[in-house]
Amino acid sequence: MQRLSRDDMAGRVARDIPEGAYVNLGIGVPTLVANHLAPDKEIFLHSENGVLGMGPAPAPGDEDDDLINAGKQHVTLLAGGAFFHHADSFGMMRGGHLDFCVLGAFQVSVKGDLANWHTGAPDAIPAVGGAMDLALGAKQVYVMMEHFTKQGASKIVAECGYPVTAVRCVSRIYTDLAVIDVTRDGLLVREIFTDMPFDELVSRSGVPMRLAPHVDQPIPGAG
């Protein structure tokens, strides 16, 4: 089955970040988005540990252990970047000063509820971190995740079965198979990357979805 790699997913998300936006990239896969932002666009990347103006990951050997994001990954700092107390950083998040946040997820419901901090597994360490502040504080919440689990279950669900991070907060879902908007009228598929027929994608997802006009889909067996 045709699908996007995580790096390709990050590139697709990066295309939708506009000039001048203030953006938080969540821990894990969303941090890859930083490597795909166009250098001619002025976009301000924020991290909840108190950094604004991050750039892409450093080249091997250029890592600075004092320059990390909230996921403890090495980052770079662009000209004009700043460091500040994490209390001020959370004030920025809670005060509605972020235009976008990009988060990973275990599940997203058809209503836009987000579950991304705990699966309930006995060996899991529950730690919501700043996810709930980002999910409610950012003007738009983008989720970036694989469409199905390793066991083949859909991560897009009617109701979240995992502990919810925030309700009705997700604006758009980017998966390895499609781009899907969460609207008042339900899920709207904006773009399809897989050669799986749309009806089968809906059936396997297990939730209703509508197809936006003029959506192109890869030809089965091509590529």
C-alpha positions as CSV (number, residue, x, y, z in Angstrom):
1,M,0.0,0.0,0.0
2,Q,1.3,3.4,-1.0
3,R,1.9,5.8,2.0
4,L,4.0,8.7,3.1
5,S,7.1,8.3,5.2
6,R,7.3,10.3,8.4
7,D,9.7,12.7,6.8
8,D,7.4,13.2,3.9
9,M,4.5,13.8,6.3
10,A,6.6,16.5,8.0
11,G,7.2,18.1,4.6
12,R,3.5,18.1,3.9
13,V,2.7,19.8,7.2
14,A,5.4,22.4,6.6
15,R,3.8,23.5,3.4
16,D,0.7,24.6,5.4
17,I,2.6,26.8,7.9
18,P,2.3,30.4,6.6
19,E,4.7,33.3,6.7
20,G,4.9,35.0,10.1
21,A,3.3,32.2,12.1
22,Y,4.3,31.4,15.7
23,V,4.4,27.6,15.9
24,N,5.1,24.9,18.5
25,L,6.2,21.5,17.3
26,G,5.3,18.7,19.7
27,I,7.7,16.1,21.0
28,G,8.5,13.2,18.6
29,V,7.6,13.1,14.9
30,P,6.3,16.7,14.7
31,T,9.8,18.0,15.4
32,L,10.7,16.9,11.9
33,V,8.6,19.7,10.5
34,A,11.4,22.2,11.4
35,N,13.7,20.6,8.8
36,H,11.2,21.3,6.0
37,L,10.2,24.9,6.6
38,A,11.2,27.1,3.7
39,P,14.3,29.2,4.6
40,D,12.8,32.2,2.8
41,K,9.7,32.2,5.1
42,E,9.9,33.9,8.5
43,I,8.3,31.4,10.9
44,F,8.9,31.5,14.6
45,L,9.3,28.1,16.3
46,H,8.5,28.0,20.0
47,S,9.4,25.3,22.6
48,E,7.8,25.1,26.0
49,N,11.1,24.9,27.8
50,G,11.6,28.5,26.9
51,V,13.0,29.0,23.3
52,L,11.7,31.1,20.5
53,G,13.3,31.2,17.0
54,M,14.5,27.7,16.6
55,G,15.9,26.5,13.3
56,P,16.4,23.0,11.9
57,A,18.4,20.2,13.5
58,P,22.1,20.9,13.7
59,A,24.6,19.1,11.4
60,P,26.4,16.1,13.0
61,G,29.2,17.4,15.2
62,D,27.6,20.9,15.6
63,E,25.3,19.9,18.5
64,D,25.2,22.2,21.5
65,D,24.0,20.5,24.7
66,D,22.7,23.8,26.0
67,L,20.4,24.3,23.0
68,I,17.6,21.7,23.1
69,N,13.9,21.6,22.6
70,A,11.3,20.2,25.0
71,G,12.0,16.7,23.8
72,K,15.7,17.1,24.7
73,Q,16.6,17.0,21.0
74,H,19.4,19.3,19.8
75,V,18.2,22.3,17.8
76,T,19.7,25.4,16.2
77,L,18.8,29.0,16.9
78,L,18.1,31.5,14.2
79,A,19.2,35.1,14.2
80,G,17.1,37.0,16.7
81,G,16.2,33.8,18.6
82,A,15.6,34.1,22.4
83,F,15.7,32.1,25.6
84,F,13.3,32.8,28.5
85,H,11.9,31.2,31.7
86,H,9.5,28.3,31.1
87,A,6.8,30.1,33.1
88,D,6.8,32.8,30.4
89,S,6.8,30.1,27.8
90,F,3.7,28.6,29.3
91,G,2.2,32.1,29.5
92,M,2.7,32.4,25.8
93,M,0.9,29.1,25.2
94,R,-2.0,29.7,27.6
95,G,-2.4,33.3,26.5
96,G,-3.3,32.3,22.9
97,H,-0.1,33.7,21.3
98,L,0.6,30.6,19.2
99,D,-0.9,30.4,15.8
100,F,-0.3,26.7,15.3
101,C,0.9,23.7,17.3
102,V,1.7,20.3,15.6
103,L,1.2,17.4,17.9
104,G,1.4,13.6,17.7
105,A,-1.5,11.5,18.8
106,F,-2.6,8.0,19.8
107,Q,-6.2,8.8,18.8
108,V,-8.3,11.7,17.4
109,S,-12.1,11.5,17.5
110,V,-14.4,12.7,14.7
111,K,-15.3,15.7,16.9
112,G,-11.6,16.7,17.2
113,D,-10.9,15.3,20.7
114,L,-7.3,14.6,21.2
115,A,-5.7,11.7,23.1
116,N,-1.9,11.8,23.0
117,W,-0.4,11.4,26.5
118,H,-1.3,8.0,27.9
119,T,-2.4,4.6,26.5
120,G,-3.3,3.1,29.9
121,A,-0.6,0.4,29.4
122,P,0.7,-0.8,32.8
123,D,4.3,0.1,31.9
124,A,3.5,3.5,30.5
125,I,4.6,6.6,32.3
126,P,1.7,9.1,32.3
127,A,3.1,12.6,31.7
128,V,0.8,15.1,29.9
129,G,3.5,17.8,29.9
130,G,2.5,20.9,28.0
131,A,0.2,19.0,25.6
132,M,-3.0,20.1,27.2
133,D,-1.9,23.8,27.3
134,L,-0.9,23.6,23.6
135,A,-4.0,21.9,22.6
136,L,-6.3,24.5,24.1
137,G,-4.0,27.6,23.7
138,A,-3.0,27.4,20.1
139,K,-5.3,29.0,17.6
140,Q,-5.1,25.9,15.3
141,V,-4.0,22.4,16.3
142,Y,-2.6,20.1,13.6
143,V,-2.1,16.4,14.4
144,M,0.5,14.4,12.6
145,M,0.3,10.6,13.0
146,E,0.2,7.2,11.2
147,H,-3.4,6.5,10.1
148,F,-3.4,3.0,11.6
149,T,-1.7,1.3,14.6
150,K,0.8,-1.5,14.0
151,Q,-2.1,-3.9,14.7
152,G,-4.2,-2.2,12.0
153,A,-6.6,-0.3,14.2
154,S,-7.6,3.2,13.0
155,K,-6.2,6.1,15.1
156,I,-9.2,8.2,13.9
157,V,-12.1,7.0,16.0
158,A,-15.7,7.8,16.9
159,E,-14.8,8.3,20.6
160,C,-11.4,8.3,22.2
161,G,-10.7,5.2,24.2
162,Y,-7.6,6.6,25.8
163,P,-7.4,9.4,28.3
164,V,-8.3,12.7,26.5
165,T,-5.8,15.5,26.4
166,A,-8.3,18.1,25.3
167,V,-11.8,18.1,23.7
168,R,-12.8,19.5,20.3
169,C,-9.3,21.0,19.7
170,V,-8.0,19.4,16.5
171,S,-8.3,21.4,13.3
172,R,-6.6,19.2,10.8
173,I,-5.2,15.6,10.8
174,Y,-2.1,14.7,8.7
175,T,-1.6,11.0,8.3
176,D,0.6,8.8,6.1
177,L,-2.5,8.3,3.9
178,A,-4.4,11.5,3.9
179,V,-5.0,15.1,5.0
180,I,-8.3,15.4,6.9
181,D,-10.1,18.5,8.2
182,V,-12.2,18.3,11.4
183,T,-15.3,20.4,10.6
184,R,-18.7,21.0,12.2
185,D,-20.1,18.7,9.6
186,G,-17.7,15.9,10.2
187,L,-14.4,14.8,8.7
188,L,-13.5,16.2,5.3
189,V,-10.7,14.5,3.3
190,R,-8.6,17.2,1.6
191,E,-5.9,15.2,0.1
192,I,-5.1,11.5,-0.4
193,F,-1.7,9.9,-0.7
194,T,-2.5,6.2,-0.7
195,D,-3.6,4.1,-3.6
196,M,-6.3,2.5,-1.4
197,P,-9.7,3.3,-2.8
198,F,-11.5,6.1,-0.8
199,D,-14.4,3.8,0.1
200,E,-12.0,1.3,1.6
201,L,-10.1,4.0,3.5
202,V,-13.4,5.1,5.0
203,S,-14.4,1.5,5.8
204,R,-11.0,0.6,7.4
205,S,-11.1,3.9,9.4
206,G,-14.4,2.9,10.8
207,V,-15.8,6.5,10.9
208,P,-17.7,8.6,8.4
209,M,-15.6,10.8,6.1
210,R,-16.5,13.0,3.1
211,L,-14.3,13.7,0.1
212,A,-13.6,17.3,-0.7
213,P,-14.2,18.4,-4.3
214,H,-11.3,18.0,-6.8
215,V,-9.2,15.6,-4.6
216,D,-6.6,13.7,-6.6
217,Q,-5.7,10.2,-5.6
218,P,-2.7,8.1,-6.7
219,I,-3.5,5.5,-9.3
220,P,-3.6,2.0,-7.7
221,G,-0.4,0.1,-8.4
222,A,1.4,3.3,-9.7
223,G,4.6,4.6,-8.2
